Amino acid sequence: MEKEKEIRRAVDTGKVCFGIRESELSLLQGRGKLVIKSGNIPEADGERIAHVAKISGIPVLCLKKSSRQLGSICGKPFPVSVMVVLEEGKSKVLGAVKKQ
């Protein structure tokens, strides 16, 4: 899919942070252009991240992929339940979100 390629390109050419704590901290500081959540993030964590993102005015992309699949898309050997795109680099991941 196009979104998956753009997510990987953002990881490779831009700046991203992974994990619930790191992502929430970035959002609270107002840093970030996009939040990407996996489909199996724990409900309480997902709601908290979505709430903080809404307050910060940062869009949220909810993938229907598991955290293992999102980690694989990002080229990481670990599950990724949530990530924040700080700088998109050469990717067009922000454009993919606007198409939704």
Biotite code that builds the C-alpha atoms (Angstrom):
import biotite.structure as struc

atoms = struc.array([
    struc.Atom([0.000, 0.000, 0.000], chain_id="A", res_id=1, res_name="MET", atom_name="CA", element="C"),
    struc.Atom([0.999, 3.576, -0.569], chain_id="A", res_id=2, res_name="GLU", atom_name="CA", element="C"),
    struc.Atom([0.650, 4.552, 3.109], chain_id="A", res_id=3, res_name="LYS", atom_name="CA", element="C"),
    struc.Atom([3.013, 1.788, 4.171], chain_id="A", res_id=4, res_name="GLU", atom_name="CA", element="C"),
    struc.Atom([5.679, 2.906, 1.695], chain_id="A", res_id=5, res_name="LYS", atom_name="CA", element="C"),
    struc.Atom([5.345, 6.503, 2.868], chain_id="A", res_id=6, res_name="GLU", atom_name="CA", element="C"),
    struc.Atom([5.567, 5.472, 6.533], chain_id="A", res_id=7, res_name="ILE", atom_name="CA", element="C"),
    struc.Atom([8.780, 3.570, 5.783], chain_id="A", res_id=8, res_name="ARG", atom_name="CA", element="C"),
    struc.Atom([10.164, 6.530, 3.804], chain_id="A", res_id=9, res_name="ARG", atom_name="CA", element="C"),
    struc.Atom([9.418, 8.833, 6.769], chain_id="A", res_id=10, res_name="ALA", atom_name="CA", element="C"),
    struc.Atom([11.313, 6.473, 9.082], chain_id="A", res_id=11, res_name="VAL", atom_name="CA", element="C"),
    struc.Atom([14.265, 6.275, 6.668], chain_id="A", res_id=12, res_name="ASP", atom_name="CA", element="C"),
    struc.Atom([14.551, 9.948, 5.623], chain_id="A", res_id=13, res_name="THR", atom_name="CA", element="C"),
    struc.Atom([12.809, 11.940, 8.345], chain_id="A", res_id=14, res_name="GLY", atom_name="CA", element="C"),
    struc.Atom([12.559, 11.970, 12.122], chain_id="A", res_id=15, res_name="LYS", atom_name="CA", element="C"),
    struc.Atom([10.124, 9.807, 14.059], chain_id="A", res_id=16, res_name="VAL", atom_name="CA", element="C"),
    struc.Atom([9.728, 8.619, 17.615], chain_id="A", res_id=17, res_name="CYS", atom_name="CA", element="C"),
    struc.Atom([8.358, 5.241, 18.664], chain_id="A", res_id=18, res_name="PHE", atom_name="CA", element="C"),
    struc.Atom([6.467, 4.061, 21.725], chain_id="A", res_id=19, res_name="GLY", atom_name="CA", element="C"),
    struc.Atom([3.680, 5.306, 23.916], chain_id="A", res_id=20, res_name="ILE", atom_name="CA", element="C"),
    struc.Atom([5.804, 7.297, 26.387], chain_id="A", res_id=21, res_name="ARG", atom_name="CA", element="C"),
    struc.Atom([8.033, 8.956, 23.794], chain_id="A", res_id=22, res_name="GLU", atom_name="CA", element="C"),
    struc.Atom([5.073, 9.759, 21.562], chain_id="A", res_id=23, res_name="SER", atom_name="CA", element="C"),
    struc.Atom([3.027, 11.240, 24.385], chain_id="A", res_id=24, res_name="GLU", atom_name="CA", element="C"),
    struc.Atom([5.976, 13.373, 25.502], chain_id="A", res_id=25, res_name="LEU", atom_name="CA", element="C"),
    struc.Atom([6.476, 14.705, 21.966], chain_id="A", res_id=26, res_name="SER", atom_name="CA", element="C"),
    struc.Atom([2.769, 15.511, 21.675], chain_id="A", res_id=27, res_name="LEU", atom_name="CA", element="C"),
    struc.Atom([2.709, 17.296, 25.036], chain_id="A", res_id=28, res_name="LEU", atom_name="CA", element="C"),
    struc.Atom([5.623, 19.433, 23.828], chain_id="A", res_id=29, res_name="GLN", atom_name="CA", element="C"),
    struc.Atom([3.681, 20.231, 20.646], chain_id="A", res_id=30, res_name="GLY", atom_name="CA", element="C"),
    struc.Atom([6.214, 18.463, 18.442], chain_id="A", res_id=31, res_name="ARG", atom_name="CA", element="C"),
    struc.Atom([5.031, 16.242, 15.659], chain_id="A", res_id=32, res_name="GLY", atom_name="CA", element="C"),
    struc.Atom([3.101, 16.419, 12.428], chain_id="A", res_id=33, res_name="LYS", atom_name="CA", element="C"),
    struc.Atom([1.304, 13.071, 12.505], chain_id="A", res_id=34, res_name="LEU", atom_name="CA", element="C"),
    struc.Atom([0.495, 10.292, 14.967], chain_id="A", res_id=35, res_name="VAL", atom_name="CA", element="C"),
    struc.Atom([0.275, 6.731, 13.633], chain_id="A", res_id=36, res_name="ILE", atom_name="CA", element="C"),
    struc.Atom([-1.431, 4.120, 15.841], chain_id="A", res_id=37, res_name="LYS", atom_name="CA", element="C"),
    struc.Atom([-1.527, 0.373, 15.305], chain_id="A", res_id=38, res_name="SER", atom_name="CA", element="C"),
    struc.Atom([-4.833, -1.457, 15.372], chain_id="A", res_id=39, res_name="GLY", atom_name="CA", element="C"),
    struc.Atom([-4.069, -3.367, 18.557], chain_id="A", res_id=40, res_name="ASN", atom_name="CA", element="C"),
    struc.Atom([-2.793, -0.581, 20.813], chain_id="A", res_id=41, res_name="ILE", atom_name="CA", element="C"),
    struc.Atom([-4.307, -0.969, 24.303], chain_id="A", res_id=42, res_name="PRO", atom_name="CA", element="C"),
    struc.Atom([-7.575, 0.967, 24.384], chain_id="A", res_id=43, res_name="GLU", atom_name="CA", element="C"),
    struc.Atom([-6.659, 3.244, 27.308], chain_id="A", res_id=44, res_name="ALA", atom_name="CA", element="C"),
    struc.Atom([-3.307, 4.150, 25.758], chain_id="A", res_id=45, res_name="ASP", atom_name="CA", element="C"),
    struc.Atom([-4.871, 4.754, 22.343], chain_id="A", res_id=46, res_name="GLY", atom_name="CA", element="C"),
    struc.Atom([-7.516, 7.046, 23.795], chain_id="A", res_id=47, res_name="GLU", atom_name="CA", element="C"),
    struc.Atom([-4.932, 8.995, 25.804], chain_id="A", res_id=48, res_name="ARG", atom_name="CA", element="C"),
    struc.Atom([-2.677, 9.463, 22.764], chain_id="A", res_id=49, res_name="ILE", atom_name="CA", element="C"),
    struc.Atom([-5.651, 10.508, 20.604], chain_id="A", res_id=50, res_name="ALA", atom_name="CA", element="C"),
    struc.Atom([-6.777, 13.012, 23.264], chain_id="A", res_id=51, res_name="HIS", atom_name="CA", element="C"),
    struc.Atom([-3.327, 14.600, 23.601], chain_id="A", res_id=52, res_name="VAL", atom_name="CA", element="C"),
    struc.Atom([-2.975, 14.722, 19.808], chain_id="A", res_id=53, res_name="ALA", atom_name="CA", element="C"),
    struc.Atom([-6.362, 16.425, 19.488], chain_id="A", res_id=54, res_name="LYS", atom_name="CA", element="C"),
    struc.Atom([-5.379, 19.060, 22.058], chain_id="A", res_id=55, res_name="ILE", atom_name="CA", element="C"),
    struc.Atom([-2.115, 19.633, 20.168], chain_id="A", res_id=56, res_name="SER", atom_name="CA", element="C"),
    struc.Atom([-3.928, 19.808, 16.818], chain_id="A", res_id=57, res_name="GLY", atom_name="CA", element="C"),
    struc.Atom([-1.970, 16.887, 15.365], chain_id="A", res_id=58, res_name="ILE", atom_name="CA", element="C"),
    struc.Atom([-3.805, 14.436, 13.065], chain_id="A", res_id=59, res_name="PRO", atom_name="CA", element="C"),
    struc.Atom([-4.009, 10.741, 13.972], chain_id="A", res_id=60, res_name="VAL", atom_name="CA", element="C"),
    struc.Atom([-3.783, 7.892, 11.459], chain_id="A", res_id=61, res_name="LEU", atom_name="CA", element="C"),
    struc.Atom([-5.236, 4.627, 12.778], chain_id="A", res_id=62, res_name="CYS", atom_name="CA", element="C"),
    struc.Atom([-3.864, 1.660, 10.861], chain_id="A", res_id=63, res_name="LEU", atom_name="CA", element="C"),
    struc.Atom([-5.683, -1.652, 10.756], chain_id="A", res_id=64, res_name="LYS", atom_name="CA", element="C"),
    struc.Atom([-2.332, -3.379, 11.180], chain_id="A", res_id=65, res_name="LYS", atom_name="CA", element="C"),
    struc.Atom([-1.008, -4.977, 14.359], chain_id="A", res_id=66, res_name="SER", atom_name="CA", element="C"),
    struc.Atom([1.906, -3.490, 16.269], chain_id="A", res_id=67, res_name="SER", atom_name="CA", element="C"),
    struc.Atom([4.152, -6.267, 14.905], chain_id="A", res_id=68, res_name="ARG", atom_name="CA", element="C"),
    struc.Atom([3.129, -5.381, 11.353], chain_id="A", res_id=69, res_name="GLN", atom_name="CA", element="C"),
    struc.Atom([3.723, -1.664, 11.985], chain_id="A", res_id=70, res_name="LEU", atom_name="CA", element="C"),
    struc.Atom([7.160, -2.490, 13.400], chain_id="A", res_id=71, res_name="GLY", atom_name="CA", element="C"),
    struc.Atom([7.894, -4.517, 10.267], chain_id="A", res_id=72, res_name="SER", atom_name="CA", element="C"),
    struc.Atom([6.730, -1.645, 8.017], chain_id="A", res_id=73, res_name="ILE", atom_name="CA", element="C"),
    struc.Atom([9.142, 0.638, 9.890], chain_id="A", res_id=74, res_name="CYS", atom_name="CA", element="C"),
    struc.Atom([11.973, -1.877, 9.507], chain_id="A", res_id=75, res_name="GLY", atom_name="CA", element="C"),
    struc.Atom([12.240, -2.435, 13.255], chain_id="A", res_id=76, res_name="LYS", atom_name="CA", element="C"),
    struc.Atom([12.734, -5.830, 14.947], chain_id="A", res_id=77, res_name="PRO", atom_name="CA", element="C"),
    struc.Atom([10.153, -4.956, 17.617], chain_id="A", res_id=78, res_name="PHE", atom_name="CA", element="C"),
    struc.Atom([6.425, -4.149, 17.739], chain_id="A", res_id=79, res_name="PRO", atom_name="CA", element="C"),
    struc.Atom([5.458, -0.486, 17.329], chain_id="A", res_id=80, res_name="VAL", atom_name="CA", element="C"),
    struc.Atom([2.080, 0.379, 18.837], chain_id="A", res_id=81, res_name="SER", atom_name="CA", element="C"),
    struc.Atom([2.328, 4.116, 18.204], chain_id="A", res_id=82, res_name="VAL", atom_name="CA", element="C"),
    struc.Atom([4.728, 6.488, 16.502], chain_id="A", res_id=83, res_name="MET", atom_name="CA", element="C"),
    struc.Atom([4.921, 10.212, 15.869], chain_id="A", res_id=84, res_name="VAL", atom_name="CA", element="C"),
    struc.Atom([6.297, 11.706, 12.665], chain_id="A", res_id=85, res_name="VAL", atom_name="CA", element="C"),
    struc.Atom([8.361, 14.718, 13.760], chain_id="A", res_id=86, res_name="LEU", atom_name="CA", element="C"),
    struc.Atom([9.745, 15.495, 10.290], chain_id="A", res_id=87, res_name="GLU", atom_name="CA", element="C"),
    struc.Atom([8.451, 13.686, 7.209], chain_id="A", res_id=88, res_name="GLU", atom_name="CA", element="C"),
    struc.Atom([11.738, 13.854, 5.283], chain_id="A", res_id=89, res_name="GLY", atom_name="CA", element="C"),
    struc.Atom([11.230, 12.811, 1.644], chain_id="A", res_id=90, res_name="LYS", atom_name="CA", element="C"),
    struc.Atom([7.973, 10.984, 2.372], chain_id="A", res_id=91, res_name="SER", atom_name="CA", element="C"),
    struc.Atom([4.483, 12.111, 1.479], chain_id="A", res_id=92, res_name="LYS", atom_name="CA", element="C"),
    struc.Atom([2.910, 10.481, 4.522], chain_id="A", res_id=93, res_name="VAL", atom_name="CA", element="C"),
    struc.Atom([1.063, 13.692, 5.463], chain_id="A", res_id=94, res_name="LEU", atom_name="CA", element="C"),
    struc.Atom([-0.550, 13.739, 2.013], chain_id="A", res_id=95, res_name="GLY", atom_name="CA", element="C"),
    struc.Atom([-1.648, 10.131, 2.415], chain_id="A", res_id=96, res_name="ALA", atom_name="CA", element="C"),
    struc.Atom([-3.513, 11.095, 5.569], chain_id="A", res_id=97, res_name="VAL", atom_name="CA", element="C"),
    struc.Atom([-5.276, 14.025, 3.915], chain_id="A", res_id=98, res_name="LYS", atom_name="CA", element="C"),
    struc.Atom([-6.643, 11.656, 1.243], chain_id="A", res_id=99, res_name="LYS", atom_name="CA", element="C"),
    struc.Atom([-8.668, 9.766, 3.859], chain_id="A", res_id=100, res_name="GLN", atom_name="CA", element="C"),
])
